[in-house]
């Protein structure tokens, strides 16, 4: 049996309210060759001035296999399987589609991951093959775009975005969001019925300073008979940090254009932006698995009298 390790909860915890008597450790007790299947449903909804501009869904099945188990940790394979069937369309809505060759490329792709002995995500082993596949896809897209009106800017945009995927850290923050969410809380002892407020540092895809946010989380609803509990987490991104990120992004993708720096700054000053994220988990404490997960991100932006809203909703369920 692996030794249970209790690590510090957070270096940036600010305060704890309503002292609790009980605590639960989230530790992985996985077996080599153990297989779990997860269903992942993603919904994206966008509207501008009350008019819906996007409302679509995507679905995938992930087969997670524990390929190795040692005293130092686990090695996992995360295989993506996509489906496109009438049954699936009925499940997630007629807006679902296997849209584009990138989605098709992911079908059957396997991520190789490493965790600590407690199950906390540590490393993406085969990240370079994923990066190379993404680069080939982007090169193919730009080669097919030509130089007609309305296409040059798109080609320039892809060229400017390509460096965002150059390092393991940048690519991990973009492509392994579900993995990090499922294996980001292992290796800690969590107090029940206590609300923790903490400072969060979100990854900056532009390569600059991390984006500041405030978080608030609570573990609750312990079922001792079935060894399960739940967790709710909310993260509010600081507006000034978001504006700096947006400004850097605009500057990067328009580097070849003659844009007035003062105009960009004026737009940032006049923009109001709010980003809220909510996470809900159900944990199997006996074996250290996340059995149910829901993530919701709401972005609201106001500029020049117009309001735009975007909702991203992800649901992950263990089905086997």
KEKOLSE-630350 format. One record per residue (C-alpha): residue number from 1; residue in one letter; x, y, z. Coordinates in nm, 2 decimals. Each point is the difference from the previous one (the first is absolute). Example, Ala and Ser with C-alpha at 12.3 -4.5 7.8 and 13.67 -1.06 7.14 Angstrom:
! residues 2
<1,'a',<1.23,-0.45,0.78>>;
<2,'s',<0.14,0.34,-0.07>>;
***
This chain:
! residues 320
<1,'x',<0.00,0.00,0.00>>;
<2,'x',<0.13,0.34,-0.09>>;
<3,'x',<0.10,0.23,0.28>>;
<4,'x',<-0.25,0.29,0.04>>;
<5,'x',<0.16,0.34,-0.03>>;
<6,'x',<-0.17,0.31,0.12>>;
<7,'x',<0.13,0.31,-0.17>>;
<8,'x',<-0.06,0.37,0.10>>;
<9,'x',<-0.34,0.10,-0.13>>;
<10,'x',<0.08,0.33,-0.18>>;
<11,'x',<0.29,0.24,0.04>>;
<12,'x',<-0.24,0.28,-0.07>>;
<13,'x',<-0.30,-0.08,0.23>>;
<14,'x',<-0.13,0.32,0.15>>;
<15,'x',<-0.25,-0.12,0.26>>;
<16,'x',<-0.21,-0.29,0.12>>;
<17,'x',<-0.35,0.04,0.13>>;
<18,'x',<-0.22,-0.22,0.21>>;
<19,'x',<0.25,-0.24,0.14>>;
<20,'x',<-0.07,-0.36,-0.08>>;
<21,'x',<0.08,-0.31,0.20>>;
<22,'x',<0.04,-0.25,-0.29>>;
<23,'x',<0.23,-0.01,-0.29>>;
<24,'x',<0.04,-0.23,-0.30>>;
<25,'x',<0.32,-0.09,-0.19>>;
<26,'x',<-0.02,-0.03,-0.38>>;
<27,'x',<0.25,-0.27,-0.08>>;
<28,'x',<0.03,-0.23,-0.30>>;
<29,'x',<-0.01,-0.37,0.06>>;
<30,'x',<0.01,-0.12,-0.36>>;
<31,'x',<0.10,-0.33,-0.14>>;
<32,'x',<0.22,-0.07,-0.30>>;
<33,'x',<-0.21,-0.08,-0.31>>;
<34,'x',<-0.31,0.15,0.16>>;
<35,'x',<-0.23,0.16,-0.26>>;
<36,'x',<-0.26,0.27,0.04>>;
<37,'x',<-0.22,0.17,-0.26>>;
<38,'x',<-0.11,0.36,0.02>>;
<39,'x',<-0.26,0.17,-0.21>>;
<40,'x',<0.07,0.37,-0.08>>;
<41,'x',<-0.26,0.24,-0.13>>;
<42,'x',<0.08,0.36,-0.08>>;
<43,'x',<-0.24,0.28,-0.08>>;
<44,'x',<0.08,0.34,-0.13>>;
<45,'x',<-0.25,0.28,-0.02>>;
<46,'x',<0.05,0.36,-0.11>>;
<47,'x',<-0.22,0.30,-0.05>>;
<48,'x',<0.04,0.36,-0.09>>;
<49,'x',<-0.27,0.26,0.09>>;
<50,'x',<-0.24,-0.28,0.09>>;
<51,'x',<0.05,-0.17,-0.34>>;
<52,'x',<0.14,-0.36,0.01>>;
<53,'x',<0.31,-0.02,-0.22>>;
<54,'x',<0.11,-0.35,0.10>>;
<55,'x',<-0.15,-0.30,0.17>>;
<56,'x',<0.17,-0.33,-0.06>>;
<57,'x',<0.12,-0.31,0.18>>;
<58,'x',<0.27,-0.26,-0.02>>;
<59,'x',<0.04,-0.34,0.15>>;
<60,'x',<0.28,-0.25,0.06>>;
<61,'x',<0.07,-0.32,0.19>>;
<62,'x',<0.33,-0.04,0.18>>;
<63,'x',<0.15,-0.33,0.09>>;
<64,'x',<0.24,0.04,0.29>>;
<65,'x',<0.24,-0.28,0.07>>;
<66,'x',<0.25,-0.03,0.29>>;
<67,'x',<0.29,-0.13,-0.20>>;
<68,'x',<0.25,0.00,0.28>>;
<69,'x',<0.01,0.03,0.38>>;
<70,'x',<0.31,0.05,0.20>>;
<71,'x',<0.11,0.13,0.34>>;
<72,'x',<0.06,0.34,-0.17>>;
<73,'x',<-0.33,0.03,-0.18>>;
<74,'x',<-0.23,-0.11,-0.28>>;
<75,'x',<0.02,0.01,-0.38>>;
<76,'x',<-0.34,0.05,-0.17>>;
<77,'x',<-0.11,-0.02,-0.36>>;
<78,'x',<-0.29,0.23,-0.10>>;
<79,'x',<-0.15,-0.11,-0.33>>;
<80,'x',<-0.26,0.22,-0.18>>;
<81,'x',<-0.28,-0.16,-0.19>>;
<82,'x',<-0.25,0.21,-0.19>>;
<83,'x',<-0.33,-0.11,-0.14>>;
<84,'x',<-0.23,0.14,-0.27>>;
<85,'x',<-0.33,-0.18,0.00>>;
<86,'x',<-0.38,0.06,0.00>>;
<87,'x',<-0.01,-0.12,0.36>>;
<88,'x',<0.27,0.25,0.10>>;
<89,'x',<-0.18,0.28,-0.18>>;
<90,'x',<-0.31,-0.08,0.19>>;
<91,'x',<0.19,0.01,0.32>>;
<92,'x',<0.19,0.33,-0.03>>;
<93,'x',<-0.22,0.18,-0.26>>;
<94,'x',<0.00,0.03,-0.38>>;
<95,'x',<0.27,0.27,0.02>>;
<96,'x',<0.26,-0.27,0.06>>;
<97,'x',<0.24,-0.08,-0.27>>;
<98,'x',<0.35,-0.13,-0.06>>;
<99,'x',<0.09,0.34,-0.14>>;
<100,'x',<0.34,0.02,-0.16>>;
<101,'x',<0.30,-0.21,-0.04>>;
<102,'x',<0.15,0.09,0.34>>;
<103,'x',<-0.29,-0.17,0.18>>;
<104,'x',<0.06,-0.30,-0.23>>;
<105,'x',<0.37,-0.01,0.08>>;
<106,'x',<-0.07,-0.02,0.37>>;
<107,'x',<-0.22,-0.31,-0.05>>;
<108,'x',<0.21,-0.29,0.14>>;
<109,'x',<0.29,0.21,0.12>>;
<110,'x',<0.15,-0.11,0.33>>;
<111,'x',<0.15,0.24,0.26>>;
<112,'x',<0.27,-0.15,0.23>>;
<113,'x',<-0.01,0.16,0.35>>;
<114,'x',<0.20,-0.03,0.32>>;
<115,'x',<-0.14,0.06,0.35>>;
<116,'x',<0.15,-0.01,0.35>>;
<117,'x',<-0.05,-0.30,0.23>>;
<118,'x',<-0.31,0.18,0.13>>;
<119,'x',<-0.15,0.06,-0.35>>;
<120,'x',<0.08,0.36,-0.05>>;
<121,'x',<0.07,0.09,-0.36>>;
<122,'x',<0.38,0.06,-0.06>>;
<123,'x',<0.10,-0.03,-0.36>>;
<124,'x',<-0.11,-0.05,-0.36>>;
<125,'x',<0.24,-0.26,-0.14>>;
<126,'x',<-0.08,0.01,-0.37>>;
<127,'x',<-0.08,0.37,-0.04>>;
<128,'x',<0.24,0.05,-0.29>>;
<129,'x',<-0.20,-0.24,-0.23>>;
<130,'x',<-0.31,0.20,0.08>>;
<131,'x',<0.17,0.33,-0.08>>;
<132,'x',<0.14,-0.14,-0.33>>;
<133,'x',<-0.35,-0.12,-0.10>>;
<134,'x',<-0.14,0.34,0.08>>;
<135,'x',<0.27,0.18,-0.19>>;
<136,'x',<-0.06,-0.22,-0.31>>;
<137,'x',<-0.37,0.08,0.02>>;
<138,'x',<0.06,0.38,0.03>>;
<139,'x',<0.25,-0.01,-0.29>>;
<140,'x',<-0.26,-0.19,-0.21>>;
<141,'x',<-0.26,0.26,0.08>>;
<142,'x',<0.22,0.30,-0.10>>;
<143,'x',<0.11,-0.18,-0.32>>;
<144,'x',<-0.37,-0.04,-0.11>>;
<145,'x',<-0.10,0.36,0.08>>;
<146,'x',<0.15,0.18,-0.30>>;
<147,'x',<0.04,0.37,-0.01>>;
<148,'x',<-0.35,0.13,-0.08>>;
<149,'x',<-0.18,0.27,0.18>>;
<150,'x',<-0.09,-0.09,0.35>>;
<151,'x',<0.25,-0.28,0.01>>;
<152,'x',<0.33,0.17,0.06>>;
<153,'x',<-0.10,0.11,0.36>>;
<154,'x',<-0.10,-0.36,0.09>>;
<155,'x',<0.33,-0.13,-0.13>>;
<156,'x',<0.19,0.26,0.21>>;
<157,'x',<-0.21,-0.08,0.30>>;
<158,'x',<0.09,-0.37,-0.02>>;
<159,'x',<0.37,0.09,-0.05>>;
<160,'x',<-0.01,0.22,0.31>>;
<161,'x',<-0.18,-0.26,0.21>>;
<162,'x',<0.24,-0.28,-0.09>>;
<163,'x',<0.27,0.09,0.26>>;
<164,'x',<-0.27,-0.03,0.28>>;
<165,'x',<0.04,-0.38,-0.04>>;
<166,'x',<0.38,-0.01,-0.01>>;
<167,'x',<0.07,-0.11,0.36>>;
<168,'x',<-0.13,-0.28,0.22>>;
<169,'x',<-0.14,0.24,0.25>>;
<170,'x',<-0.20,0.21,-0.25>>;
<171,'x',<-0.13,-0.31,-0.18>>;
<172,'x',<-0.10,-0.17,0.33>>;
<173,'x',<-0.20,0.30,0.11>>;
<174,'x',<-0.19,0.00,-0.33>>;
<175,'x',<-0.05,-0.37,-0.09>>;
<176,'x',<0.00,-0.18,0.34>>;
<177,'x',<-0.27,0.21,0.18>>;
<178,'x',<-0.22,-0.31,0.07>>;
<179,'x',<0.30,-0.20,0.13>>;
<180,'x',<0.11,0.28,0.23>>;
<181,'x',<-0.35,0.04,0.13>>;
<182,'x',<-0.04,-0.37,0.07>>;
<183,'x',<0.34,-0.05,0.17>>;
<184,'x',<0.07,0.34,0.15>>;
<185,'x',<-0.13,-0.07,0.36>>;
<186,'x',<0.17,-0.32,0.08>>;
<187,'x',<0.26,-0.02,0.27>>;
<188,'x',<-0.17,0.22,0.25>>;
<189,'x',<-0.20,-0.03,0.32>>;
<190,'x',<-0.32,0.21,-0.03>>;
<191,'x',<-0.20,0.13,0.28>>;
<192,'x',<-0.37,-0.05,-0.03>>;
<193,'x',<-0.27,0.27,0.02>>;
<194,'x',<0.27,0.27,0.00>>;
<195,'x',<0.02,0.28,-0.25>>;
<196,'x',<0.35,0.08,-0.12>>;
<197,'x',<0.08,0.33,-0.17>>;
<198,'x',<0.32,0.01,-0.20>>;
<199,'x',<0.20,0.19,-0.26>>;
<200,'x',<0.02,-0.18,-0.34>>;
<201,'x',<0.26,0.04,-0.27>>;
<202,'x',<-0.14,-0.11,-0.34>>;
<203,'x',<0.23,-0.08,-0.29>>;
<204,'x',<0.07,0.28,-0.25>>;
<205,'x',<-0.01,-0.13,-0.35>>;
<206,'x',<0.19,0.31,-0.12>>;
<207,'x',<0.30,-0.11,0.21>>;
<208,'x',<-0.02,0.30,0.24>>;
<209,'x',<-0.08,0.02,0.37>>;
<210,'x',<-0.27,-0.24,0.12>>;
<211,'x',<-0.35,0.14,0.01>>;
<212,'x',<-0.13,0.09,0.35>>;
<213,'x',<-0.32,-0.14,0.13>>;
<214,'x',<-0.18,-0.06,0.33>>;
<215,'x',<-0.13,-0.35,0.10>>;
<216,'x',<-0.24,-0.14,0.25>>;
<217,'x',<-0.05,-0.37,0.06>>;
<218,'x',<-0.18,-0.24,0.23>>;
<219,'x',<0.00,-0.38,0.05>>;
<220,'x',<-0.33,-0.13,0.13>>;
<221,'x',<-0.27,-0.27,0.00>>;
<222,'x',<0.22,-0.29,0.13>>;
<223,'x',<-0.16,-0.34,-0.03>>;
<224,'x',<0.20,-0.22,0.23>>;
<225,'x',<-0.19,-0.32,-0.10>>;
<226,'x',<0.09,0.04,-0.37>>;
<227,'x',<0.33,0.19,0.05>>;
<228,'x',<-0.11,0.30,-0.22>>;
<229,'x',<0.00,0.37,0.04>>;
<230,'x',<-0.06,0.31,-0.22>>;
<231,'x',<0.18,0.33,-0.06>>;
<232,'x',<-0.11,0.34,-0.13>>;
<233,'x',<0.26,0.26,-0.12>>;
<234,'x',<-0.05,0.35,-0.14>>;
<235,'x',<0.27,0.21,-0.17>>;
<236,'x',<-0.04,0.37,-0.08>>;
<237,'x',<0.26,0.14,-0.24>>;
<238,'x',<0.12,0.35,0.08>>;
<239,'x',<-0.11,0.25,-0.27>>;
<240,'x',<0.33,0.18,-0.02>>;
<241,'x',<0.18,-0.32,-0.06>>;
<242,'x',<-0.24,-0.10,-0.27>>;
<243,'x',<0.04,0.33,-0.18>>;
<244,'x',<0.37,-0.03,0.00>>;
<245,'x',<-0.03,-0.35,-0.15>>;
<246,'x',<-0.24,0.13,-0.27>>;
<247,'x',<0.23,0.29,-0.08>>;
<248,'x',<0.30,-0.22,-0.04>>;
<249,'x',<-0.20,-0.24,-0.22>>;
<250,'x',<-0.11,0.29,-0.22>>;
<251,'x',<0.35,0.13,-0.03>>;
<252,'x',<0.13,-0.34,-0.09>>;
<253,'x',<-0.25,-0.09,-0.28>>;
<254,'x',<0.02,0.35,-0.15>>;
<255,'x',<0.38,0.03,0.02>>;
<256,'x',<0.02,0.04,-0.38>>;
<257,'x',<-0.27,0.26,-0.02>>;
<258,'x',<0.03,0.37,0.05>>;
<259,'x',<-0.22,0.04,0.31>>;
<260,'x',<0.02,0.30,0.24>>;
<261,'x',<0.11,-0.11,0.34>>;
<262,'x',<-0.21,0.28,0.15>>;
<263,'x',<-0.31,-0.14,-0.17>>;
<264,'x',<0.06,-0.34,0.15>>;
<265,'x',<0.05,0.14,0.34>>;
<266,'x',<-0.32,0.21,-0.04>>;
<267,'x',<-0.20,-0.31,-0.08>>;
<268,'x',<0.14,-0.17,0.31>>;
<269,'x',<-0.10,0.29,0.22>>;
<270,'x',<-0.35,0.01,-0.14>>;
<271,'x',<-0.05,-0.38,0.02>>;
<272,'x',<-0.19,-0.17,0.29>>;
<273,'x',<0.07,-0.37,0.03>>;
<274,'x',<-0.11,-0.25,0.26>>;
<275,'x',<0.12,-0.37,0.01>>;
<276,'x',<-0.15,-0.25,0.25>>;
<277,'x',<0.08,-0.37,0.02>>;
<278,'x',<-0.18,-0.26,0.20>>;
<279,'x',<0.11,-0.36,0.06>>;
<280,'x',<-0.19,-0.29,0.16>>;
<281,'x',<0.15,-0.34,0.09>>;
<282,'x',<-0.10,-0.34,0.13>>;
<283,'x',<0.28,-0.21,0.14>>;
<284,'x',<0.04,-0.37,0.07>>;
<285,'x',<0.22,0.02,0.31>>;
<286,'x',<0.07,-0.37,0.02>>;
<287,'x',<0.19,-0.02,-0.33>>;
<288,'x',<0.07,0.37,-0.07>>;
<289,'x',<-0.20,0.05,-0.32>>;
<290,'x',<-0.21,0.29,-0.11>>;
<291,'x',<-0.34,-0.15,-0.09>>;
<292,'x',<-0.19,0.31,-0.11>>;
<293,'x',<0.12,0.35,-0.10>>;
<294,'x',<-0.17,0.32,-0.13>>;
<295,'x',<0.18,0.32,-0.11>>;
<296,'x',<-0.17,0.32,-0.10>>;
<297,'x',<0.17,0.32,-0.12>>;
<298,'x',<-0.20,0.32,-0.07>>;
<299,'x',<0.17,0.29,-0.18>>;
<300,'x',<-0.18,0.33,-0.03>>;
<301,'x',<0.15,0.29,-0.19>>;
<302,'x',<-0.14,0.36,-0.06>>;
<303,'x',<0.16,0.23,-0.25>>;
<304,'x',<-0.14,0.30,-0.19>>;
<305,'x',<-0.35,-0.06,0.14>>;
<306,'x',<-0.01,-0.36,-0.12>>;
<307,'x',<-0.01,-0.31,0.22>>;
<308,'x',<0.14,-0.34,-0.09>>;
<309,'x',<-0.04,-0.32,0.21>>;
<310,'x',<0.17,-0.34,-0.03>>;
<311,'x',<-0.07,-0.31,0.20>>;
<312,'x',<0.22,-0.31,0.00>>;
<313,'x',<-0.14,-0.31,0.18>>;
<314,'x',<0.19,-0.32,0.03>>;
<315,'x',<-0.14,-0.32,0.17>>;
<316,'x',<0.22,-0.31,0.06>>;
<317,'x',<-0.15,-0.32,0.14>>;
<318,'x',<0.16,-0.33,0.07>>;
<319,'x',<-0.22,-0.26,-0.18>>;
<320,'x',<0.20,-0.32,0.06>>;
***
